[in-house]
Amino acid sequence: RKASTERALPPPIGSAVSILRLQSGVVPWTPRYVGDRRASVLVGAVRIRQLRVQYNLDCEVIADFKSIHPDCFPKYSPGVESKLAWHPVWAPDHIKKHYKWYPANETEQGDLVGYHGTYPGNGFVLDMPLNLTGAQARMKELEEWSWLDFRTRAVIIELNTLTPNVNIFVNTKLLFEFPATGGIYIKQEVTSFRSFMMSLALVATDDAGGTFTLLILTTALFIMMSLYTLFLLVKNGPLFFTYFWSVVDLIILLLYVILIGMTFNRISACEREPNLQPEVLADPEMFFPIGKFTGDLELSNSIMALLGLLVWFKVLKYFSLSGIFAGYVRVVERCVVNLVLFASLLFLVLFGFAVALHIGYGSDENLFGSIWGSLIAVIVAPSGGVNWEPVFEGPELLGPVLIFLYIIVVLLLLINTFMAIVVDTYSVCLYELNEGRADRPNPMLIFLWTYINALRCVKLVGKESEEDRGGAQEQEIQLNALPEAIQVRFVEQRRKMLALVASVQAKLDEEERKRNNPELYNTTMSGDDDDDIHPPTPRILSPQAPDEDLQHMVVKRVQLQRMLEDDPVMREICNADKAVDVIRRFRVDALGGADPYEAVARLQASIAEKLQELEDRGMDLSFDEMETLKTVSSELHAALTESQKEWRSELLSVLQMASLLSKALIDLTNQLAKVQTNHNDLATRASPN
């Protein structure tokens, strides 16, 4: 009654611009309000559609019953759907159109899932008249001419309402099922959505500062994220997929692309729909076909919900920067894969219990009436809230046995296995994080310090001051000028680097041989005796003997600085943190192989000769007492500096020998401990007891 107007005939509505403008003076027609609050308006016509089946298809009546029930009418399926016009010959002409079958593209309705089947959008259609008397008369006529009979399997009533106060559309579908077993089942589906979800123009005009702006910003951010992810994928290659959060990023991007694609596809489809154009939207005699888009809207909302879950889940990734949450984030990362694999086994067990409960106790009145309902019941049962009364109300023992097995298998075994996986992963992660945590700086503090220096235009890496870099003559030093401990360390590092280069070069040569002679390689690898096939051993190039290298080997300042940074013992031996200080301390200028004292004597003789030449030319050279004191002081400072260098060199040699002796004593102590352990073991085994 509330879907119709009391007026006999509707006035013309050609002046209607939009259904959104229903105030007085625009359209000379009373809106069809739904409800006593007069807040919702019925939009378009109310459409009734039925689906029918044919005779004697996909079913058969027993021969003994054919005399009583000659024809059978199967349950609904697309293969047995009736599509023929079936109105009586003498039926009035104005109702014959309701006995004609229309495909889904003409009814403009979508599929609807019921309790006994899925019903497509085609069928026999009836649009309710506007006025109440006309609607009652039409329904009375169809009842008299048997529009619904025993071949009817479903009747669907679809209507649409609008709430102008909040600009929300509501699509309502009422399904009445008539199964082949008899009876009637009723189902209702209601879908609500904002009007701008059907039009991008409405988003830009009605909600420009909200949804439209957020849509533009979100899309721009996702484009930037896509470019960054593509950069990481190209840079890391297949290793990109081994990181847990990288896979999460790909899933987020994929879901957003699907969501945007579905949104624009829905908007474009609405713009192409004739009955959704603004010119005809206000016509109450035209059907408003938004019901066929509700499935897409619900799927979009589901994808958006999953996308929101993953986006907020990704926030955990950045909690690893904090030392407080780092352990928990690592537990989540490592547990997810193991729990997903174990959850597949748990799902099989739960599905088995769901099938058993559905077969044994399923009915239309309880949760076990469907496989899906039974599965939901067994999943949420550990948290409570499931009504087990249908299982225990009967006298049979099947119900208690199933529940007992469920408690043993699921609650006591599988759920505890879940907890064991989490506890084990948690213990391992905490051990790994606590191991060496004292020497590991906080990554968040490093990030903040680096960012602050970047704002100050200060680079923490890749740039040294002039004092740290030194002059051009201080960029290298002879290896034999350094202490013996540094010499041994440098030679060892050089040997390792040469071995690494040789190993890599051998692998490259092997790959080159594979590419040049693939037939020979395949023939060799496909032999019967796999044990005789060994990969080529890389040829390791050993460095030259230290005695030969020390005479001509040169150590660069960068190499020496890296050695000091990696080895605290070397910093203690050299008593310096900068390589340039070590070079300045131990560098000896080349003197052509002459004795230093002889070189000083020659310099003094040369100065005396030059002074004598100046006096012979008539120049009277004299030094006052202050100048003489300065000269003596400089000579004393130079002599003391040289003595200090020699003393420090001898002291470093003593410290080096003490360090080597300490290491040798430690090794000797460890070996003696092993000998004692082995002796005790042999004595225990040799004793008669």
Protein Blocks (a to p, Z undefined) as FASTA:
>chain_A
ZZpcfbfbdcdfklpmbfklmcghiagcdcddedjklpaccehjdddddddddehihiac
dfklmmmmmbccddddfklpcfbdcbdfklcfklmmmmpccdfklnopacdddfkbccdf
bdcdddddfblmlmmmmmmmmmmnomacfkbcbdcdddddddfknopacdddddddddfk
gpjddddddddddfklmomklmmmmmmmmmmmmmmmmmmmmmmmmmmmmmmmmmnmmmlm
mpmklmmmmmmmmmmmmmmmmmmmmmmmmmmpmklgfklmmpmkbccdfklmmmmmmmmm
mmmmmmmmmmmmmmmmmmmmpmklmmmmmmmmmmmmmmmmmmmmmmmmmmmmmmmmmmmm
gcfkbmklpmklmmmmmmmmmngoiafklmmmpmbfklmmmmmmmmmmmmmmmmmmmmmm
mmmmmmmmmmmmmnoplmpccfklmmmmmmmmmmnopafehpacfklnopfklmbccfkl
pcfklmmmmmmmmmmmmmmmmmmmmmmmmmmmmmmmmmlmmmmmmpmblmlpccdddddd
ddddfklmmmmpccdfklmmmmmmmmmklmmmnopabfklmmmmmpccdehhpafklmmm
mmmmmmmmmmmmmmmnopacdddfklmmmmmmmmmmmmmmmmmmmmmmmmmmmmmmmmmm
mmmmmmmmmmmmmmmmmmmmmmmmmpmZZ
